[in-house]
């Protein structure tokens, strides 16, 4: 389903994926099956989104971002793809970011460019991620730091 108020220029969106109102989807991106792209999301051309991904409202997915299968991106998460941004910078260098299978990023978090967030990792709401996050760990804060391990079932391991 592509909402009539979305500006979806991509002709390859699977029928099982929902794109809600006020989204801008550029033609070169890849979007998988059974995704939910909520209102006010921008997806640039060089973006790859796997299957069963949820992108909540107010997120911009810039060139160089990959979201693997079963990823959850909370509302108003901010991604970046340039380590040294300047206006009208002709020497601009795209930096790629990968969010691995099953990872979740909490609302309002900021993910700096060139990072990998590991499989099934979780980022707490409002965190600023400045370094790679290993698989199966919960990180939170500003800057985000390790908080605890997550069991394969998704339950947090006891810290005792």
MIPA-438369 format. One record per residue: residue number from 0; z, x, y of N, C-alpha, C in turn. Coordinates in pm, whole numbers, padded with zeros to 5 digits, always signed. Each point is the difference from the previous one (the first is absolute). Layout:
(NUM, (Z, X, Y), (Z, X, Y), (Z, X, Y))
...
***
This chain:
(0, (+00000, +00084, -00117), (+00000, -00084, +00117), (+00000, +00089, +00124))
(1, (-00092, -00024, +00086), (-00003, +00068, +00130), (+00016, -00109, +00105))
(2, (+00108, +00007, +00075), (+00029, -00102, +00101), (-00112, -00004, +00103))
(3, (-00033, -00118, +00048), (-00111, -00015, +00096), (+00026, +00072, +00131))
(4, (+00127, +00033, +00031), (+00031, +00072, +00123), (+00014, +00151, -00021))
(5, (-00035, +00048, -00120), (-00001, +00144, -00025), (-00138, +00056, +00035))
(6, (-00004, +00125, +00044), (-00126, +00069, +00027), (-00022, +00100, -00113))
(7, (-00050, -00051, -00112), (-00018, +00082, -00120), (-00147, +00041, -00009))
(8, (-00027, +00127, +00030), (-00136, +00054, -00005), (-00034, +00057, -00138))
(9, (+00100, +00004, -00089), (-00020, +00052, -00134), (-00049, -00112, -00091))
(10, (-00112, +00019, -00063), (-00061, -00102, -00085), (+00041, +00013, -00147))
(11, (+00090, +00093, -00031), (+00039, +00025, -00140), (+00145, -00034, -00030))
(12, (+00058, -00090, +00077), (+00139, -00040, -00025), (+00002, -00094, -00121))
(13, (+00080, +00033, -00103), (+00005, -00086, -00118), (+00051, -00141, +00034))
(14, (-00048, -00100, -00075), (+00043, -00138, +00023), (+00148, -00020, -00023))
(15, (+00063, +00087, -00079), (+00143, -00012, -00030), (+00089, +00056, +00111))
(16, (-00060, +00060, +00100), (+00075, +00058, +00112), (+00000, -00096, +00118))
(17, (+00115, -00011, +00066), (+00015, -00085, +00119), (+00005, +00086, +00125))
(18, (-00082, -00035, +00099), (+00002, +00065, +00131), (+00028, -00110, +00101))
(19, (+00112, +00014, +00070), (+00048, -00106, +00088), (-00053, +00015, +00142))
(20, (+00039, -00092, +00087), (-00055, -00009, +00135), (+00028, +00126, +00083))
(21, (-00092, +00025, +00091), (+00008, +00107, +00100), (-00003, +00140, -00059))
(22, (-00049, +00013, -00123), (-00020, +00133, -00058), (-00136, +00054, +00044))
(23, (-00009, +00132, +00009), (-00127, +00068, +00023), (-00018, +00095, -00118))
(24, (-00104, -00025, -00078), (-00027, +00078, -00120), (-00138, +00065, +00019))
(25, (-00005, +00133, +00012), (-00126, +00068, +00023), (-00080, +00010, -00131))
(26, (-00131, +00018, +00010), (-00088, -00015, -00117), (+00015, +00108, -00107))
(27, (+00048, +00119, +00035), (+00000, +00110, -00097), (+00123, +00011, -00087))
(28, (+00102, -00082, +00022), (+00123, +00012, -00078), (-00018, -00057, -00140))
(29, (+00092, +00035, -00088), (+00002, -00053, -00136), (+00129, -00078, -00018))
(30, (-00010, -00125, -00043), (+00117, -00085, -00022), (-00008, -00054, -00142))
(31, (+00110, +00015, -00075), (+00004, -00040, -00139), (+00024, -00148, -00022))
(32, (+00021, -00035, -00124), (+00024, -00137, -00043), (+00144, -00043, +00026))
(33, (+00017, -00130, +00023), (+00131, -00063, +00009), (+00088, +00060, +00109))
(34, (-00061, +00035, +00113), (+00076, +00054, +00113), (+00031, -00112, +00099))
(35, (+00103, +00022, +00079), (+00037, -00094, +00106), (+00007, +00079, +00130))
(36, (-00100, -00019, +00085), (-00008, +00068, +00129), (+00041, -00103, +00104))
(37, (+00120, +00014, +00052), (+00058, -00101, +00089), (-00058, +00009, +00141))
(38, (+00041, -00093, +00087), (-00057, -00013, +00134), (+00016, +00127, +00084))
(39, (-00096, +00020, +00090), (+00005, +00110, +00097), (+00000, +00139, -00064))
(40, (-00080, +00017, -00103), (-00014, +00131, -00065), (-00137, +00056, +00035))
(41, (-00004, +00131, +00030), (-00125, +00071, +00023), (-00021, +00099, -00113))
(42, (-00119, -00001, -00059), (-00033, +00095, -00106), (-00129, +00071, +00039))
(43, (+00008, +00133, +00019), (-00117, +00078, +00038), (-00089, +00029, -00122))
(44, (-00110, +00073, +00023), (-00102, +00023, -00102), (+00044, +00088, -00117))
(45, (+00066, +00111, +00028), (+00035, +00098, -00103), (+00140, -00029, -00054))
(46, (+00019, -00122, -00049), (+00128, -00045, -00056), (-00027, -00052, -00140))
(47, (+00089, +00034, -00093), (-00011, -00049, -00137), (+00128, -00078, -00032))
(48, (-00018, -00123, -00043), (+00112, -00085, -00039), (-00022, -00042, -00144))
(49, (+00098, +00028, -00086), (-00010, -00035, -00142), (+00024, -00147, -00025))
(50, (+00029, -00033, -00125), (+00024, -00137, -00042), (+00146, -00040, +00024))
(51, (+00023, -00129, +00021), (+00135, -00056, +00012), (+00081, +00060, +00114))
(52, (-00065, +00028, +00109), (+00065, +00060, +00117), (+00031, -00109, +00102))
(53, (+00117, +00009, +00062), (+00036, -00089, +00110), (+00014, +00083, +00126))
(54, (-00071, -00041, +00105), (+00013, +00062, +00132), (+00046, -00111, +00094))
(55, (+00125, +00009, +00046), (+00057, -00104, +00085), (-00054, +00010, +00143))
(56, (+00038, -00095, +00082), (-00055, -00016, +00136), (+00024, +00123, +00088))
(57, (-00099, +00025, +00088), (+00015, +00100, +00104), (-00019, +00144, -00043))
(58, (-00070, +00023, -00109), (-00022, +00136, -00052), (-00142, +00044, +00032))
(59, (-00017, +00127, +00038), (-00131, +00060, +00018), (-00017, +00108, -00105))
(60, (-00107, -00010, -00078), (-00031, +00100, -00102), (-00119, +00081, +00052))
(61, (+00031, +00120, +00048), (-00100, +00087, +00062), (-00076, +00077, -00106))
(62, (-00115, +00055, +00040), (-00080, +00083, -00089), (+00089, +00105, -00068))
(63, (-00025, +00021, -00131), (+00072, +00103, -00075), (+00122, -00050, -00075))
(64, (+00025, -00130, +00002), (+00118, -00054, -00068), (-00043, -00062, -00133))
(65, (+00075, +00033, -00106), (-00021, -00059, -00132), (+00128, -00069, -00043))
(66, (-00013, -00126, -00040), (+00110, -00076, -00059), (-00039, -00028, -00145))
(67, (+00071, +00060, -00094), (-00032, -00023, -00140), (+00047, -00139, -00044))
(68, (-00019, -00033, -00128), (+00034, -00132, -00053), (+00148, -00035, +00020))
(69, (+00028, -00128, +00021), (+00135, -00056, +00004), (+00087, +00055, +00114))
(70, (-00062, +00040, +00108), (+00073, +00051, +00117), (+00038, -00116, +00090))
(71, (+00117, +00010, +00063), (+00047, -00099, +00097), (+00022, +00072, +00133))
(72, (-00071, -00048, +00104), (+00016, +00054, +00135), (+00064, -00111, +00084))
(73, (+00120, +00025, +00050), (+00074, -00099, +00077), (-00061, -00023, +00137))
(74, (+00050, -00104, +00070), (-00055, -00032, +00132), (+00021, +00113, +00100))
(75, (-00102, +00018, +00083), (+00004, +00095, +00110), (+00026, +00145, -00040))
(76, (-00039, +00036, -00123), (+00004, +00141, -00039), (-00109, +00072, +00078))
(77, (+00029, +00120, +00049), (-00095, +00078, +00077), (-00042, +00124, -00077))
(78, (-00129, +00014, -00022), (-00057, +00119, -00061), (-00069, +00082, +00110))
(79, (-00007, +00130, -00022), (-00072, +00088, +00092), (-00093, +00089, -00083))
(80, (-00106, +00050, +00061), (-00094, +00085, -00074), (-00042, +00123, +00079))
(81, (+00075, +00035, +00102), (-00033, +00114, +00085), (+00132, +00069, +00037))
(82, (+00017, +00126, -00044), (+00125, +00072, +00026), (+00019, +00035, +00147))
(83, (-00108, +00019, +00071), (+00008, +00041, +00141), (-00089, -00089, +00085))
(84, (+00038, -00126, +00018), (-00089, -00094, +00070), (-00014, +00031, +00148))
(85, (-00122, -00006, +00047), (-00033, +00013, +00142), (-00114, -00096, +00030))
(86, (-00003, -00051, +00118), (-00108, -00088, +00040), (-00131, +00078, +00005))
(87, (-00106, -00059, -00053), (-00134, +00059, -00001), (+00003, +00145, -00050))
(88, (+00051, +00017, -00122), (+00010, +00131, -00062), (-00115, +00020, -00099))
(89, (-00099, +00079, +00038), (-00116, +00022, -00085), (+00032, +00091, -00119))
(90, (+00114, +00068, +00001), (+00041, +00086, -00111), (+00097, -00072, -00094))
(91, (+00005, -00131, +00012), (+00086, -00088, -00079), (-00020, +00027, -00147))
(92, (+00111, +00007, -00072), (-00003, +00030, -00142), (+00067, -00113, -00077))
(93, (-00077, -00075, -00078), (+00054, -00108, -00081), (+00095, +00057, -00106))
(94, (+00120, -00058, -00009), (+00097, +00041, -00100), (+00025, -00121, -00091))
(95, (-00012, +00022, -00131), (+00010, -00109, -00098), (+00144, -00025, -00044))
(96, (+00030, -00128, -00023), (+00132, -00044, -00045), (-00019, -00084, -00125))
(97, (+00088, +00021, -00100), (-00010, -00077, -00124), (+00133, -00066, -00032))
(98, (-00007, -00131, -00023), (+00116, -00077, -00044), (-00027, -00033, -00146))
(99, (+00077, +00059, -00090), (-00027, -00009, -00143), (+00043, -00134, -00060))
(100, (-00051, -00025, -00116), (+00019, -00123, -00078), (+00145, -00048, +00004))
(101, (+00017, -00128, +00036), (+00131, -00064, -00007), (+00096, +00032, +00113))
(102, (-00041, +00081, +00095), (+00090, +00037, +00111), (+00014, -00116, +00099))
(103, (+00113, -00004, +00070), (+00026, -00102, +00103), (+00047, +00069, +00126))
(104, (-00054, -00046, +00114), (+00041, +00055, +00129), (+00057, -00115, +00082))
(105, (+00126, +00016, +00042), (+00072, -00105, +00072), (-00052, -00022, +00141))
(106, (+00029, -00119, +00051), (-00046, -00045, +00132), (+00032, +00101, +00109))
(107, (-00097, +00017, +00090), (+00020, +00082, +00118), (+00009, +00149, -00024))
(108, (-00030, +00046, -00118), (+00003, +00144, -00028), (-00121, +00069, +00060))
(109, (+00013, +00130, +00021), (-00110, +00083, +00050), (-00026, +00108, -00105))
(110, (-00128, +00016, -00038), (-00039, +00100, -00098), (-00091, +00100, +00069))
(111, (+00047, +00125, +00013), (-00079, +00103, +00065), (-00118, +00040, -00089))
(112, (-00101, +00065, +00058), (-00124, +00027, -00075), (+00016, +00108, -00105))
(113, (-00086, -00010, -00103), (-00010, +00105, -00101), (+00106, -00006, -00107))
(114, (+00071, -00111, -00012), (+00110, -00009, -00095), (-00040, -00077, -00125))
(115, (+00077, +00022, -00105), (-00012, -00077, -00123), (+00135, -00064, -00027))
(116, (-00003, -00131, -00021), (+00121, -00072, -00042), (-00022, -00031, -00147))
(117, (+00089, +00054, -00086), (-00018, -00002, -00144), (+00009, -00138, -00064))
(118, (-00037, -00004, -00128), (+00001, -00125, -00076), (+00137, -00066, +00003))
(119, (+00000, -00130, +00025), (+00120, -00083, -00002), (+00108, +00044, +00099))
(120, (-00034, +00084, +00094), (+00096, +00039, +00104), (+00019, -00116, +00096))
(121, (+00112, +00000, +00070), (+00027, -00102, +00101), (+00042, +00069, +00130))
(122, (-00048, -00055, +00110), (+00037, +00049, +00132), (+00077, -00113, +00069))
(123, (+00121, +00028, +00045), (+00082, -00101, +00065), (-00057, -00041, +00135))
(124, (+00025, -00124, +00039), (-00051, -00053, +00126), (+00039, +00089, +00117))
(125, (-00095, +00018, +00091), (+00024, +00076, +00122), (+00004, +00150, -00016))
(126, (-00037, +00051, -00115), (+00004, +00144, -00026), (-00118, +00071, +00065))
(127, (+00017, +00129, +00026), (-00108, +00085, +00047), (-00022, +00107, -00107))
(128, (-00112, -00011, -00071), (-00029, +00088, -00113), (-00074, +00123, +00051))
(129, (+00062, +00117, -00014), (-00055, +00125, +00053), (-00038, +00100, -00108))
(130, (+00030, -00035, -00127), (-00034, +00089, -00111), (-00030, -00083, -00125))
(131, (-00063, +00065, -00099), (-00033, -00068, -00124), (+00126, -00059, -00064))
(132, (-00017, -00117, -00063), (+00111, -00066, -00068), (-00031, +00000, -00150))
(133, (+00088, +00058, -00082), (-00026, +00004, -00144), (+00002, -00138, -00065))
(134, (-00060, -00010, -00115), (-00004, -00125, -00076), (+00141, -00047, -00033))
(135, (+00018, -00133, +00002), (+00124, -00060, -00047), (+00122, +00027, +00086))
(136, (-00019, +00024, +00128), (+00114, +00025, +00089), (-00001, -00096, +00118))
(137, (+00119, -00034, +00047), (+00018, -00077, +00122), (+00032, +00097, +00112))
(138, (-00081, -00006, +00107), (+00024, +00082, +00119), (+00018, -00095, +00117))
(139, (+00087, +00041, +00096), (+00019, -00082, +00119), (+00052, +00085, +00114))
(140, (-00014, -00054, +00122), (+00054, +00066, +00119), (-00107, +00060, +00088))
(141, (+00048, +00067, +00106), (-00087, +00066, +00096), (+00058, +00138, +00030))
(142, (-00061, +00105, -00059), (-00112, -00005, -00094), (+00047, -00051, -00136))
(143, (-00093, -00055, -00077), (+00033, -00052, -00133), (+00048, +00113, -00090))
(144, (+00107, -00030, -00074), (+00059, +00095, -00094), (+00028, -00071, -00132))
(145, (+00014, +00080, -00106), (+00033, -00053, -00131), (+00131, -00077, +00005))
(146, (+00001, -00119, -00062), (+00121, -00080, -00005), (+00048, -00016, -00144))
(147, (-00090, -00042, -00090), (+00038, -00012, -00141), (-00125, -00015, -00087))
(148, (+00019, +00018, -00132), (-00107, -00016, -00099), (-00016, -00148, -00033))
(149, (-00120, -00036, -00044), (-00031, -00135, -00044), (-00037, +00008, -00148))
(150, (+00060, -00086, -00083), (-00036, -00004, -00141), (-00140, -00059, -00017))
(151, (-00061, +00023, -00114), (-00134, -00052, -00026), (-00008, -00151, +00016))
(152, (+00110, -00070, -00026), (+00001, -00146, +00012), (-00001, -00045, +00146))
(153, (+00015, +00094, +00093), (+00007, -00033, +00141), (+00141, -00017, +00051))
(154, (+00099, +00010, -00091), (+00141, -00011, +00036), (+00048, +00138, +00044))
(155, (+00090, +00004, +00096), (+00054, +00125, +00047), (+00101, +00055, -00099))
(156, (-00008, +00130, -00025), (+00098, +00064, -00088), (+00133, +00009, +00073))
(157, (+00105, -00009, -00075), (+00134, +00010, +00059), (+00020, +00139, +00057))
(158, (+00064, +00006, +00114), (+00026, +00130, +00062), (+00132, +00059, -00049))
(159, (+00066, -00069, -00093), (+00129, +00048, -00053), (-00020, +00095, -00113))
***
